[in-house]
Amino acid sequence: MTIRLPKVLASGDDGAAVEVLQQYFRAPWVKTGRLRSGALWDEWDSSGTRERDVDVFTADDLVAVTLLSVAVSPDGADIILRERRDEFAELLREVGADRDLVDEADEMTPESPAWRLETALWTVPSVGRTVASKLIARKRPRLYPIYDRVVGEVLDTKKAHLNPVRQALRDNDRELHNRLVALRERAELPAAVPAIRILDVLAWMQLKAPG
């Protein structure tokens, strides 16, 4: 395995994994009585234009990343939405249509469009590794795994995240990918929640909501 599985997956107890997913996506948060903001992420489309705007970053995307507890600064927003809008749109077009990361047979390299998009985003004020991954995941949710410090610690992917996750999904005839899809179905989550998001949530909940 190229990553360290979250404990709930490593234990083999899929029932417990389903409970964690339902806690994250369905249970009101005790502090507010509302769903966690992250539970809104996967289907967020307040403008009703998400499907149309797959190849351009929009103000709604910048709102969406706040649901995952990050934000783009005013200067960064101006650069992404206006000054370098066409540059980022061209990179998104080069990335191509959304598809499951498990279907990427070849390792992604610094020359890959998605990698070039991420490194280009790093040059924007307030956009580092975490924010960049969430922006790209917003546009290509099935293809690009979300990274943050918590997920990197749990999965042991602080040094490299994209390719280790891709390879883990593909190992043993896609065993992990298929298991994540099955967990989504058992938890009765919408298809808008991709396999890599299931992995992300299980990892995040291990440290943020233990037990």
C-alpha positions in Angstrom: 0.0 0.0 0.0 1.4 3.4 -1.0 -0.5 5.2 1.7 -1.4 4.5 5.3 -5.1 3.7 5.5 -7.3 5.5 8.0 -7.7 3.3 11.1 -11.4 2.7 10.4 -10.4 1.2 7.0 -7.3 -0.6 8.2 -9.5 -2.4 10.9 -11.6 -3.9 8.1 -14.8 -2.8 9.9 -16.8 -1.2 7.1 -19.8 -0.8 9.4 -17.7 1.6 11.5 -16.6 3.5 8.4 -20.2 3.9 7.3 -21.0 5.4 10.8 -18.2 7.9 10.4 -19.5 8.9 7.0 -23.0 9.4 8.2 -21.7 11.4 11.2 -19.8 13.7 8.8 -22.5 14.1 6.1 -25.8 13.6 8.0 -25.4 14.4 11.7 -26.0 18.0 12.9 -22.9 19.4 14.5 -23.4 19.9 18.2 -21.9 23.4 18.2 -24.5 24.8 15.7 -27.3 22.3 15.3 -26.6 22.4 11.6 -24.7 20.1 9.2 -20.9 20.5 9.1 -20.0 23.0 6.4 -17.9 20.3 4.7 -21.1 18.3 4.2 -22.3 21.0 1.8 -19.1 20.9 -0.3 -19.8 18.1 -2.8 -23.1 19.4 -4.1 -22.5 23.2 -3.6 -23.9 25.2 -6.5 -25.4 28.4 -5.2 -25.2 30.1 -8.6 -26.6 27.2 -10.5 -23.8 27.5 -13.1 -21.3 24.8 -11.8 -21.9 22.4 -14.7 -21.5 25.2 -17.2 -18.4 26.7 -15.6 -16.3 23.5 -15.4 -13.3 25.2 -17.1 -13.2 28.5 -15.3 -12.8 29.5 -11.7 -15.8 31.5 -10.4 -16.7 33.4 -7.3 -18.9 30.4 -6.3 -15.7 28.3 -6.3 -14.1 30.7 -3.8 -17.2 30.5 -1.6 -17.1 26.7 -1.9 -13.6 26.3 -0.5 -14.6 28.2 2.6 -16.9 25.2 3.4 -13.6 23.3 3.9 -12.2 25.9 6.2 -9.9 27.8 3.9 -10.1 31.1 2.1 -8.6 33.0 -0.7 -7.5 36.6 0.1 -9.0 39.6 -1.8 -5.8 39.9 -3.8 -5.8 36.2 -4.6 -9.4 36.4 -5.6 -8.8 39.3 -8.0 -5.9 37.4 -9.6 -7.8 34.1 -10.0 -11.1 35.6 -11.2 -9.9 38.5 -13.3 -6.1 39.0 -13.9 -5.2 35.4 -14.7 -8.7 34.1 -15.4 -7.8 33.0 -19.0 -4.5 31.4 -18.0 -6.2 29.2 -15.4 -9.1 28.4 -17.8 -6.6 27.2 -20.4 -5.0 24.9 -17.8 -8.4 23.5 -16.7 -9.2 22.7 -20.3 -5.8 20.9 -20.6 -6.7 18.9 -17.6 -9.7 17.6 -19.5 -13.0 16.4 -18.3 -13.5 15.1 -14.8 -12.9 11.3 -14.4 -12.0 8.9 -11.6 -8.4 9.1 -10.4 -8.3 5.3 -10.4 -8.5 5.4 -14.2 -5.3 7.3 -14.5 -2.9 4.6 -15.6 0.2 6.8 -15.7 1.8 8.6 -12.9 1.3 12.3 -12.9 4.4 14.4 -13.4 5.3 18.1 -13.1 4.5 18.2 -16.8 1.0 16.9 -16.4 -1.7 19.6 -16.8 -3.2 19.1 -13.3 0.2 19.4 -11.7 1.0 22.5 -13.7 -2.3 24.0 -12.7 -1.6 23.4 -9.0 1.9 24.9 -9.2 0.5 27.9 -11.1 -2.1 28.4 -8.3 0.7 28.4 -5.7 2.0 31.7 -7.1 -1.3 33.4 -6.1 -1.3 35.2 -2.8 -2.9 33.1 0.0 -3.0 30.0 -2.2 -0.6 27.3 -1.0 -0.7 23.5 -1.3 -3.9 23.0 0.6 -6.0 25.8 -1.0 -4.8 24.9 -4.5 -5.8 21.2 -4.0 -9.3 22.3 -2.9 -9.7 24.7 -5.8 -8.8 22.0 -8.3 -10.9 19.4 -6.4 -13.8 21.8 -6.8 -13.4 21.7 -10.6 -12.4 18.0 -10.9 -13.8 16.3 -7.8 -13.4 12.7 -9.0 -9.8 13.3 -10.3 -8.0 15.5 -7.8 -7.7 14.5 -4.1 -8.0 17.1 -1.4 -4.9 17.6 0.6 -4.5 19.3 4.0 -2.2 18.8 7.0 -4.7 16.4 8.8 -5.2 14.2 5.7 -1.5 14.2 5.0 -0.7 13.1 8.6 -3.3 10.3 8.6 -2.4 9.0 5.1 1.3 9.6 5.5 1.3 11.6 2.3 2.9 14.9 3.5 5.8 14.5 1.0 3.7 13.4 -1.9 -0.1 13.0 -2.1 -1.5 12.8 -5.6 0.4 9.8 -7.0 0.5 7.7 -3.8 -3.3 8.1 -3.6 -3.7 7.3 -7.3 -1.6 4.1 -6.9 -3.3 3.0 -3.7 -6.7 3.2 -5.5 -5.3 1.1 -8.4 -3.5 -1.6 -6.3 -5.0 -5.1 -6.1 -7.3 -4.7 -9.1 -8.8 -1.4 -7.7 -9.6 -2.9 -4.4 -9.5 0.3 -2.4 -11.5 2.3 -5.0 -14.2 -0.3 -5.1 -14.4 -0.4 -1.4 -14.8 3.4 -1.1 -17.6 3.3 -3.7 -19.3 0.5 -1.7 -19.0 2.6 1.5 -20.6 5.5 -0.2 -23.5 3.4 -1.3 -23.9 1.8 2.2 -23.9 5.3 3.8 -26.5 6.4 1.2 -24.5 9.3 0.0 -25.1 10.9 -3.4 -23.0 10.1 -6.5 -21.7 13.6 -6.3 -19.4 12.3 -3.4 -16.5 10.6 -5.3 -14.4 7.8 -4.0 -11.4 10.0 -3.2 -13.7 12.2 -1.1 -14.7 9.2 0.9 -11.1 8.6 1.7 -10.5 12.3 2.5 -13.4 12.4 5.0 -12.4 9.1 6.7 -8.9 10.4 7.1 -10.0 13.9 8.3 -12.5 12.5 10.8 -9.8 10.3 12.4 -8.1 13.3 13.9 -10.9 15.9 14.0 -13.6 13.7 15.4 -11.9 10.7 17.1 -14.3 8.1 18.5 
